[in-house]
């Protein structure tokens, strides 16, 4: 799966994906949506402004992957701070989270939904059809500049979530994971992690001026 993004004239990006790549990417994006949780759409019969002014959570999520997607704004435990500084940082993080996490969660959902919608449109256009000789043709996805930024956000979130599940740290590039035997149950996730990294890197390059 060596797909990579290329810039489009006038802005945006394009990438060729085959049927297998479309299926994997869509599955991962749907799993990301499930991880993030429901959006902030108003319940039928309720004033839509209720969601706009609703307070968000004040504590980090218990799930490590979600905590990685929604980190504390003022640092986490383990930093060298005095008791008073630690208490102040926790209070500031809680207050910041209260007013921002709902919006951030909604934005991350929109990013992941943009990936699902783009892939569905590509699949519906006949991408992945079998060509002569039994080979699978690639479908070409074209993204506007705004869609490209949404895809970049979703790819980043997917790598953060998968990296957390694999226990890849900021100091570890995950290289050792590539040497896992094929029989290791983590191997598919490892390969997805690096493939997503390649997509993310080439998409960043297309957005650079």
N, C-alpha and C positions, 0 to 999 in steps of 0.2 A: 504494500500500500504506500506508494511513493508520491501521492498527490501533493501538489504544491500550488500556491496562489501566484498569480501574475497580475500586474496592474492593467487596468482598462484605460484606453484613451479617454481623457476627460474626467478621470476619477473612478473609484471603485475597484473591484477585483474580480478575477475569474479563476475557476479551478475546475479541472476535469476529474470526475468521480465515477467509478464503476458501481455496479449493482451492490457488490459486497460492501464497499466503502460507504455507500449511501445508507445501507441497512445498519451498519455498525454505528455510524455517526448519529443516525436518528434514534437508535436504541439508547445511546449514551445521553443524548439531549433529553429524552423522555425521563430517564432515570434521574437526571439533574433536576428536572421539574418536580419530580416526586420528592427528591431530597429537600429542595427549597420549600416546598409546601404550597398551600393554596394562595391565590392572589388576594387582592384587596377589593375585588368586585363587590358592590353593595348587595346585601341580601334583598330579595324581592320584597317590596313594601317598605323598605327602610330608606331614609334620606341618604343619598350618595355622599353628602357632606360629613356624615358620621364617620366614614372611613378616612376622610381627609384629615379630620381632627382627632382621630383615635390615637391614644398613646401606644407606643410600641413597648417591647420587652426591655427590661433593665439589666438582665443577666445574660451572659454568653450562652449559646446553645450547648446542651449536654453532649450532643453528637460531635466528635472531634472534627469530622469533615465540615459540618455546618459552622463550627467555631472557627475553622480556617477561612471559610467564606465570609463570616461576619465577625472579624476580630475586634478586640477592644481598641478603642481609638487612642488610648493613652498608655499603651503597653500592657503586658500581661504579667502574671506571677513570675517570680524568679529574677526580676531585675533588682539591682542593688539600690534600694531606697530605704530611708528610715520609715518608722511606723506611721508618722504623720503624713509623709509624702505618699506612702502606699495607700493610706486611707483616702487622701485627696484625689489620687489618680483613679481609684475605684469609683469614687463618687462622680468624678467628671466623666468617666467612661460610661457609667450607668445612665447619666443624664443625656449624654450624646446619643447613646444607643436608643434611648426612649423616643427621641425625636427623629431619628434617621433610619433605623433598621427597617421599618415598614416600607419606606420609599426605596431603600436599597434592595430589599427582597423583591419588590414589584419590578424594579429595573432588571434584576437578574432573571426573573421569570420572562420578561419580554425579550431579553437577549436569547434565552434558550428557545422560546417559542419562535423567534425569527429563524433559528436554525431548522427547527422542525418544519416550519412552513416552506422555507426555501427548498429543503430536501423533498418534501411532498410534491412541490411544483415541478421539481426536476424529474422525479420518478413518474409523474403524470405525463411528462412530455415525451416519454419513451426511452429515458436513459436506462442503460443496462440491458437493452435489447440484445438478443443473440445475433451476431453477425455470421457471415459465411465462414465455415471452418470451425464453428462451435465457440468462437471467442466472444467475450462480452464487450460490447462497445461502451465507451465512457460517455457520460452525459456532461455537458459543459454548463456549469452554474455561473451566472453573472450577478454580482452584487453591486448595489449602489454604495456610495461612500457611507451613508448612514447604516445600511445593512452590514457593510464590512466592519464597522465599529461594533455592531451588535454581535456579530460572529466572533470578533476578537474577544469580547467580554465573555461570551459563552465558552470559547475554547480555553480561556484562562481559568474560568471557574471549574471546568471539567478536569483540567490538569491539577489544580489545587486539591480537588476532592479525591481524585485517584491517587495523587501523591501522598495524601494523608492516609488513605487506606493502606498504601504500600509502606508507610512510615518513612518516606523520603524526607529528609530534613533540608533546611536551607544550605547547610554545609555539604550536603551529599547530592551529587548530580544523578544518582540512581544508576550509575554505570555498572555497578556490581550486579544489579538486577538482570542485566542483559545476559549474564553468564549462567542464569538459572537453567536447569535442564527443562526440556519440553514437557516433562512429566509433572513439573511443579504447577499446582493449581493457580499460582499467581502469574504465570507466564503470559496468558492472554492480556491481563490487565497491564502488565509491564509493556508489552508491545503497543497497546493502545496509548499508554502514557507517552511513549517516545514518538509515536506517529502523530498524536495531537500536538506535541511540541514542534514537530517539523511544520505542520500546518500553521501553527501560531506564529512561528518565526517568519515564514514567507509572507503571511498576511500583514505582519508588522512592517515588513519591507515595502509592501505595496502602498502603505499609508504614509510612508516617510516622504517629505517634500523633496 
